[in-house]
Structure formats: C-alpha cells, structure tokens
C-alpha cells in the first residue's frame, strides 16, 4: 500500500488556524481604536463649539446690559425693565470738582456814591480799624472829586468813637491826610480830618502802590480803596505779594467808578476775600 507524501490537503490550502485568529483579532482592535479616536475628536470638537457659543452669548448679554443700543427680539417692556435694571447697577461717573465759591461781591448795577446808609465807603460797626486810600489823580474832575470827598466825610462821620481810622490820598505819590498812624474816631479828630480834606485838589498820575503799602503797614482790619481807573496788573500783584508777606493779612475792599475794572476785582478777591463794588456819581451830589 502506497503512502501519500507531504502534509494533508487541509494544511496546504491556508495558514494555520492560530494565525488566522491572530490577524482577525488585530483587525478587530484596529477598528475599535479608530472608532475611539473618532469619538474623542468629536467630543473635543463639540466642546470647542459649545465654548465659543457661550462666549458669544456672554458678550451679547454684556452689550445688552450696557445699553449699547443693540436691538433684540425682546418686547418693549422687557427692554424697559433691562434699562431700569442697568440704571440701578451702572456705576456713576466721577463727579467733576465744583468750582470754588466766589466770596467777593460784585455789583452788576453801580451803587450811588452818596451820603447815608447806602454809601459804599462806609464800614460795619464790627470793623475795629480802617484805612481809606483815595485816588486824587488828574483823571478825577473837580466836581467828581468833590462828590468823592463828600461820601468820604460821610463815612468818617458814621464811625464810632471806639473805631480807628486813617486817610491816604494818591496820584503819582502818596499823601497822608491824617497823621501817619491810626487815630481814634473822636469828634475832634473827625472835624480836623474833614478840614484837611477840603484842602486837597486832584492832579497827577495814578500810582497806588506807595499809598497802599503805607496803609498795610498800619495793620488795620481793612483797607478801602476808591479809584476811577484801572490799576496796572503788576502793581496789584505787588500789593498782594506785600500783603501776604506780612504777619497779618489785611482785607482789602475796592470801589471803582467804572463798570469794567478787572484789576480791582482781582485785588479784592486775592486779599482776604474783600468786596469789590462799582459806584457811580449821583448828579447834584
């Protein structure tokens, strides 16, 4: 009996069963891994899209909260509620610094330079001492100067005997009508001062610096300056600087016989918050 040589037919037709099973297992895990990778990519992509959409929604809500004028499909009542809510939560703008209060008085309508209670040269009873500094320059006509002297005499007469005063005049120079010191407002001193005023006549230029410095050196409670013209801005600065350099700051009140006297207003404001008054000569006074 002849024996067949070689392996049986089944062995020759394909790979071993163990080899086929191994290849099938590898293919199976390959497809599983591919599916897992695809699923992971899908999850990551979805997360990115969700994050972007939330960011867009958040920005949209922020714009609506700011009331930036973005129109939505909400009803008018909803928009009104949102605006009211925004007005309650929106931080207020920092307030601008308020302007400093002006402590200087400014008469838009000139007051009459006359005798009586309305006389702008008069000082209050609480004023312990005052120095009058009066312009006698050539720009003052004789009739105008006489009206000024009449108002000045009235203010001197109104002083109480306990008050102190002095009178200075200026043109290009300074003139002391009273003695170079504060004097008591007694009846005899008042009469003597008024007689001295009757001898003064207008003339010369306008230079108040010397007279005002003398007045400040007397250290009164206040200085009252009357003039019919603007002061040089450099002189007003020198007066202010001199006043502030002294141990006691003296309040300066100014009276101008004109409606446009910026330097007089500045002089009063910068020296103890004094009063600036515009005055006019009353006809027949």
Protein Blocks (a to p, Z undefined) as FASTA:
>chain_A
ZZdedjdfklmmpccfklmmmmmmmmmmmmmmmmmmmmmmmmmmmmmmmmmmmmmmmmmm
mmmmnonopacfbdfklmmmmmmmmmmmmccddddddddddfbdcdfbacdddedjklmk
bccfklmbdcddddfbfklcfklmmmmmmmmmmmmmmpcfkbccdddddffbccdfbacb
dddfbfklmmmmmmmmmmpcceddddfklmmmmmmmnopabdcdddfbdcdfklmmmmmm
mmmmpmbdcddddddfbfblfklmmmmmmnopiadddddddehZZ
